[in-house]
Amino acid sequence: MCAEQIGYKCTIMRGGTSRALFFLEKDLPPKGPERDYVLQRAMGKPDKFEIDGLGGGQLGTSKIAIIGPPSIPDADIDYTFGQVLIDHQGIDYQGNCGNISAAVGPFAFEAGLVKPVMPETALRIYNTNTKSIILARVPTEGGHARIKGDYVIAGIPGSGAEIALDFRHTVGAKTGKLLPTGKVSEEIRLESGKSVVVSICDAGNPCVFVRAEQVGFSGKELPPEIDKNAVALKVISEIKDKTAERIGLVNNWRAADPKSFLPFVAVVATSADYTTSNGEQVAASAIEFLSRLVILNGCHPAYAGTGAICTAACASIPGSVPNKLLRSSTEIIRIGHPKGVMPVRSVVKETPKGSAYEFSFLGFSRTARKIMDGQVYVPSAD
């Protein structure tokens, strides 16, 4: 091996509409600066286009998954998620990625960490970022996760085997509550003097929901149009930072870290016909409402899995910003996003009046597959 670079075992997995570099924890340096250096260089940093590595220069392809044996008794596997930043240096370990969660089981089978059971394996995945359990049901055949199937997700060509994920145990994972401020809706006063009505929810990852017209959008815009609107993005960034202060992620919103991707901002609007990024037509009747997720000052190209979980949970709360947009009372929340429709199932438990909301199911289905494995070579640190 060349002394000027070191090889690390690595697998490229697609989970849902995202792609990540998967590593076994034992194959990496201990948690800390050396590990972060290896992971960023493997992705292709410090170049924002990630040409000198395996990343794709966008949030959906600049993700890390670190897998190891369970660290708590009630889990089958440990999973740590890392979002490699695009416009800044660093890795954000605050939250989770719901799409990449779908690939954890298939990877664990291949790595020999979990023995699959035919025809379906139920897994309890411990996400170390949110310190919560994700339930997964992975179809299996011949000792491996099945790849082929008829389940289709918007944003990914073809179909695959359906992996069902349940995030009910991630409610309040970052703040301790589904409604971190105790309010279904509230006002945020902007520095311009204008006030916007929002709902703040914590499930999957914390999100703040605001009507599109309050930030200068219709809700049908596609990512390029949102990303070039500097005025609207400045308002959205202020909403994000002031929400972060309200839910205890920062002490002062003015000092909020621009490299932090939490909370997500969901810009929602009434159901309407629209055209996806792929040029496909979506009818208003096919969705409950429109939503665009803004993360790290840019629009997500599709819809983050954890954002979808939080969206469905919030939409299940009467009086919330997304709830008021529902076309009908339903357990299946169909979100109209830039790549198409994402259905999320939200089943609220019957609870005594005045008690906290609980869910008997809160999740969605994805597909996943291994793309490549081998070694990724990282230049040795100076």
KAFENJO-V856940 format. One record per residue. N is the residue number from 1. PSI is psi in whole degrees, -180 to 180 (* if undefined). D_CENTER is the distance of its C-alpha to the mean C-alpha in Angstrom with 1 decimal. Layout:
n & psi & d_center
N & PSI & D_CENTER
N & PSI & D_CENTER
This chain:
n & psi & d_center
1 & 138 & 36.9
2 & 132 & 37.2
3 & -13 & 37.4
4 & -10 & 35.5
5 & 155 & 32.2
6 & 138 & 30.6
7 & 139 & 28.8
8 & 134 & 25.9
9 & 135 & 24.9
10 & 147 & 21.6
11 & 135 & 19.9
12 & 121 & 17.7
13 & 141 & 15.4
14 & 132 & 13.5
15 & 117 & 10.9
16 & -126 & 10.2
17 & 18 & 9.9
18 & 166 & 9.0
19 & 142 & 11.7
20 & 156 & 12.3
21 & 121 & 15.6
22 & 134 & 16.2
23 & 146 & 19.0
24 & 137 & 21.0
25 & -35 & 21.4
26 & -18 & 25.1
27 & -2 & 25.2
28 & 160 & 23.8
29 & 162 & 25.7
30 & 157 & 25.2
31 & 132 & 22.4
32 & -167 & 23.4
33 & -38 & 24.4
34 & -44 & 25.7
35 & -45 & 22.6
36 & -36 & 20.5
37 & -47 & 23.2
38 & -47 & 23.1
39 & -41 & 19.3
40 & -41 & 19.5
41 & -35 & 22.7
42 & -36 & 21.4
43 & -27 & 18.7
44 & 10 & 21.6
45 & 154 & 21.6
46 & 5 & 23.3
47 & 127 & 23.5
48 & -24 & 20.7
49 & -9 & 21.3
50 & 36 & 20.9
51 & -31 & 24.1
52 & 28 & 25.4
53 & -160 & 22.6
54 & 1 & 20.0
55 & 173 & 17.3
56 & 11 & 17.2
57 & 18 & 17.2
58 & 160 & 13.9
59 & -40 & 10.3
60 & -16 & 9.3
61 & 8 & 12.2
62 & 54 & 12.5
63 & 151 & 10.5
64 & 139 & 12.5
65 & 126 & 12.7
66 & 121 & 15.9
67 & 139 & 17.4
68 & 177 & 20.5
69 & 158 & 22.7
70 & 140 & 21.9
71 & -4 & 22.7
72 & 152 & 23.1
73 & -29 & 25.5
74 & 23 & 23.3
75 & 159 & 20.9
76 & -23 & 21.4
77 & 150 & 19.2
78 & 142 & 17.4
79 & 120 & 14.0
80 & 129 & 13.1
81 & 140 & 10.1
82 & 128 & 11.1
83 & 109 & 9.9
84 & 126 & 13.3
85 & 154 & 14.2
86 & -57 & 15.8
87 & -1 & 18.5
88 & 166 & 19.1
89 & 148 & 19.9
90 & 172 & 18.0
91 & 130 & 14.9
92 & 119 & 12.6
93 & 13 & 12.2
94 & -46 & 11.4
95 & -167 & 8.0
96 & 167 & 6.0
97 & 117 & 3.6
98 & -36 & 4.5
99 & -48 & 6.2
100 & -27 & 7.9
101 & -30 & 8.9
102 & -24 & 11.1
103 & -7 & 13.1
104 & -47 & 14.0
105 & -54 & 16.9
106 & -40 & 18.4
107 & -43 & 18.4
108 & -36 & 20.0
109 & -49 & 22.6
110 & -33 & 23.6
111 & -6 & 23.8
112 & 16 & 26.1
113 & -26 & 24.1
114 & 133 & 24.0
115 & 119 & 26.7
116 & 150 & 25.6
117 & 132 & 27.5
118 & 145 & 28.7
119 & 2 & 27.7
120 & 138 & 24.4
121 & 126 & 23.0
122 & 128 & 21.3
123 & 145 & 19.2
124 & 107 & 18.2
125 & 122 & 15.5
126 & 111 & 15.6
127 & 112 & 12.6
128 & -24 & 14.6
129 & -46 & 12.2
130 & -2 & 12.1
131 & 48 & 15.4
132 & 161 & 14.5
133 & 134 & 15.1
134 & 130 & 13.0
135 & 131 & 15.6
136 & 142 & 15.6
137 & 111 & 18.5
138 & 120 & 19.2
139 & 137 & 22.2
140 & 156 & 24.6
141 & 130 & 27.9
142 & 29 & 30.4
143 & 9 & 28.4
144 & 163 & 25.3
145 & 136 & 22.1
146 & 146 & 23.1
147 & -46 & 21.8
148 & 142 & 23.8
149 & -174 & 23.5
150 & 14 & 23.4
151 & 132 & 19.8
152 & 136 & 18.5
153 & 143 & 15.1
154 & 132 & 15.2
155 & -10 & 14.7
156 & 127 & 16.0
157 & 150 & 19.8
158 & -158 & 21.8
159 & 173 & 20.8
160 & -178 & 20.1
161 & 137 & 20.3
162 & 122 & 18.2
163 & 116 & 15.9
164 & 131 & 15.4
165 & 138 & 12.8
166 & 118 & 13.6
167 & 23 & 11.6
168 & -28 & 14.7
169 & -1 & 15.3
170 & 1 & 12.3
171 & 125 & 14.0
172 & 20 & 15.2
173 & -34 & 13.7
174 & -30 & 13.9
175 & -11 & 16.8
176 & -7 & 18.6
177 & 149 & 18.6
178 & -43 & 16.8
179 & 93 & 18.7
180 & -32 & 19.0
181 & -4 & 21.9
182 & 5 & 23.6
183 & 140 & 23.7
184 & -39 & 22.4
185 & 157 & 22.9
186 & 170 & 24.4
187 & 143 & 25.6
188 & 122 & 24.5
189 & 123 & 27.5
190 & 163 & 26.9
191 & -20 & 29.3
192 & -12 & 30.8
193 & -15 & 32.1
194 & 148 & 30.0
195 & 144 & 27.9
196 & 146 & 24.8
197 & 130 & 23.8
198 & 162 & 20.3
199 & 135 & 18.5
200 & 126 & 16.4
201 & 150 & 14.4
202 & 100 & 12.6
203 & 129 & 10.8
204 & -74 & 7.6
205 & 153 & 7.3
206 & 140 & 10.3
207 & 153 & 10.8
208 & 134 & 14.1
209 & 132 & 15.4
210 & 144 & 18.4
211 & 142 & 20.6
212 & -42 & 20.7
213 & -21 & 24.4
214 & -13 & 24.3
215 & 13 & 22.6
216 & 19 & 24.7
217 & 165 & 22.7
218 & -25 & 23.5
219 & -14 & 20.0
220 & -4 & 20.9
221 & 151 & 20.4
222 & 163 & 18.5
223 & -47 & 16.6
224 & -38 & 19.9
225 & -38 & 21.7
226 & -44 & 19.2
227 & -24 & 18.9
228 & -2 & 22.8
229 & 85 & 23.3
230 & -35 & 23.8
231 & -48 & 25.3
232 & -40 & 22.5
233 & -32 & 19.9
234 & -40 & 22.2
235 & -44 & 22.2
236 & -40 & 18.5
237 & -39 & 18.3
238 & -41 & 21.1
239 & -45 & 19.3
240 & -50 & 16.2
241 & -39 & 18.7
242 & -32 & 21.0
243 & -43 & 18.2
244 & -39 & 17.3
245 & -43 & 21.0
246 & -33 & 21.4
247 & 9 & 18.9
248 & 14 & 20.3
249 & -26 & 17.7
250 & 159 & 20.6
251 & -31 & 24.3
252 & 122 & 25.1
253 & -30 & 22.9
254 & -22 & 25.1
255 & 14 & 24.2
256 & 140 & 20.4
257 & 119 & 19.1
258 & -14 & 18.0
259 & -4 & 16.0
260 & 132 & 13.7
261 & 6 & 10.3
262 & 146 & 10.5
263 & 157 & 11.0
264 & 151 & 9.2
265 & 120 & 12.2
266 & 118 & 12.3
267 & 110 & 15.6
268 & 154 & 17.0
269 & 162 & 20.4
270 & 145 & 22.8
271 & 136 & 22.6
272 & 157 & 24.4
273 & 140 & 25.2
274 & 168 & 23.3
275 & 131 & 23.0
276 & 173 & 19.8
277 & -25 & 19.3
278 & 4 & 21.1
279 & 9 & 24.0
280 & 150 & 23.6
281 & 132 & 24.7
282 & 127 & 22.8
283 & 147 & 25.1
284 & -33 & 24.6
285 & -13 & 25.6
286 & -6 & 22.7
287 & 160 & 20.1
288 & -39 & 20.1
289 & 167 & 19.0
290 & 147 & 17.5
291 & 142 & 14.3
292 & 128 & 13.0
293 & 126 & 10.1
294 & 121 & 11.6
295 & 130 & 9.9
296 & 45 & 12.6
297 & 27 & 15.2
298 & 154 & 14.2
299 & 132 & 12.9
300 & 136 & 9.8
301 & -23 & 11.9
302 & -106 & 10.5
303 & 121 & 7.6
304 & 138 & 3.8
305 & -45 & 4.1
306 & -31 & 3.8
307 & -37 & 5.5
308 & -39 & 7.6
309 & -48 & 8.6
310 & -37 & 9.6
311 & -46 & 11.3
312 & -41 & 13.2
313 & -45 & 14.2
314 & -38 & 15.5
315 & -19 & 17.2
316 & -5 & 19.0
317 & 113 & 20.7
318 & 131 & 24.0
319 & -9 & 24.5
320 & 165 & 21.0
321 & -51 & 20.2
322 & -29 & 18.2
323 & -37 & 20.6
324 & -12 & 23.5
325 & -8 & 22.2
326 & 136 & 22.2
327 & -27 & 24.8
328 & 165 & 25.7
329 & 117 & 25.1
330 & 152 & 22.9
331 & -19 & 20.6
332 & 109 & 18.7
333 & 114 & 16.7
334 & 111 & 16.6
335 & 126 & 14.4
336 & 108 & 16.0
337 & 179 & 13.7
338 & -26 & 15.1
339 & -6 & 15.2
340 & -140 & 16.4
341 & 132 & 15.8
342 & 112 & 13.0
343 & 135 & 14.7
344 & 134 & 13.3
345 & 125 & 16.0
346 & 112 & 16.7
347 & 109 & 20.0
348 & 133 & 21.4
349 & 150 & 24.1
350 & 116 & 27.5
351 & 155 & 28.0
352 & 147 & 31.0
353 & 132 & 31.2
354 & -9 & 29.9
355 & 168 & 27.7
356 & 150 & 24.0
357 & 138 & 21.7
358 & 155 & 20.8
359 & 137 & 19.2
360 & -18 & 20.8
361 & 137 & 17.8
362 & 96 & 14.3
363 & -173 & 12.3
364 & 177 & 12.2
365 & 148 & 13.5
366 & 174 & 12.4
367 & 161 & 14.8
368 & 156 & 14.9
369 & 155 & 17.7
370 & 132 & 19.2
371 & -42 & 20.2
372 & 148 & 22.4
373 & 160 & 23.5
374 & -133 & 26.1
375 & 140 & 26.4
376 & 134 & 24.8
377 & 131 & 27.5
378 & 127 & 27.0
379 & 136 & 29.9
380 & 145 & 31.5
381 & 143 & 31.1
382 & * & 34.1
